[in-house]
Amino acid sequence: MSDSVNLDVVRRLTAAIFECDPAELTAETRLMLDLPCESIDLLELSTGLARACGVNMNDNAAFLRSLEFHFARLQREGHTEAAEIAALCGPEFPHLAPERLTGLAAAWLAGESGPQLSLGDVAAYLDHARRG
């Protein structure tokens, strides 16, 4: 599946869960901030994506659950630059482009509240998982 096909699957399943129009959802739509998403919704999305795409879902990676933990650990170790933190987190989240990780790290360092997980992040995870 290509990135656009993966994004279409993510958009379709997300729209079904939140009873909205998939055309209103973009790669930048943030699950926890732009939608009324709760952990049970992520479980439903994970199950639907596993079924639709035939992949084993690692929810920790797919939904960036430990990302802030990694950011905080690296900051405690003295790493304070977004690009450096992103590079060090890259192996844990290989599906995310370095620019995306840097943006997430910069937002975290700036104190932006709330999880920044986007539909595009989930689609990138699917692409990575399907490539093996």
Helices and strands as residue ranges (DSSP letters): H 3-18, G 22-24, H 31-34, H 39-53, H 59-62, H 67-76, H 82-89, G 90-92, H 98-109, H 119-131
